[in-house]
């Protein structure tokens, strides 16, 4: 099992969840995930995403 304490694995998991929610139309959940990425200091990954 993956250790999600490793930063890159956590980021991949969050980005996957973000994409899944966008595809399924769950914009509110996607916004929450985007905010979580920003809180983890990965704002540069999602700064140009219009959510």
C-alpha positions as CSV (number, residue, x, y, z in Angstrom):
1,X,0.0,0.0,0.0
2,X,1.2,3.5,-0.8
3,X,2.4,5.7,2.0
4,X,0.4,8.9,1.4
5,X,2.6,10.8,3.8
6,X,5.0,11.2,1.0
7,X,4.3,14.6,-0.6
8,X,4.3,13.6,-4.3
9,X,1.9,10.7,-3.6
10,X,-0.5,13.0,-1.7
11,X,-0.4,15.5,-4.6
12,X,-1.1,12.8,-7.2
13,X,-4.1,11.6,-5.1
14,X,-5.5,15.1,-4.7
15,X,-5.0,16.0,-8.4
16,X,-6.7,12.7,-9.3
17,X,-9.6,13.5,-7.0
18,X,-9.8,17.0,-8.4
19,X,-10.0,15.8,-12.0
20,X,-12.6,13.1,-11.2
21,X,-14.8,15.7,-9.5
22,X,-14.5,18.1,-12.4
23,X,-15.5,15.3,-14.9
24,X,-18.4,14.3,-12.7
25,X,-19.6,17.9,-12.3
26,X,-18.9,18.1,-8.6
27,X,-17.6,21.7,-8.8
28,X,-18.0,22.4,-5.0
29,X,-15.9,19.3,-4.1
30,X,-13.3,20.3,-6.7
31,X,-13.1,23.8,-5.2
32,X,-12.5,22.3,-1.8
33,X,-9.7,20.1,-3.2
34,X,-8.1,23.1,-5.0
35,X,-8.1,25.0,-1.7
36,X,-6.5,22.0,0.1
37,X,-3.7,22.1,-2.6
38,X,-3.3,25.8,-2.0
39,X,-3.1,25.2,1.8
40,X,-0.3,22.7,1.2
41,X,1.7,25.4,-0.7
42,X,1.0,23.9,-4.2
43,X,-0.8,26.9,-5.5
44,X,1.4,27.1,-8.5
45,X,-0.1,23.8,-9.8
46,X,-3.6,25.1,-9.8
47,X,-3.2,28.9,-10.1
48,X,-4.5,29.1,-13.7
49,X,-7.5,26.7,-13.2
50,X,-10.7,28.7,-13.2
51,X,-12.7,27.0,-10.5
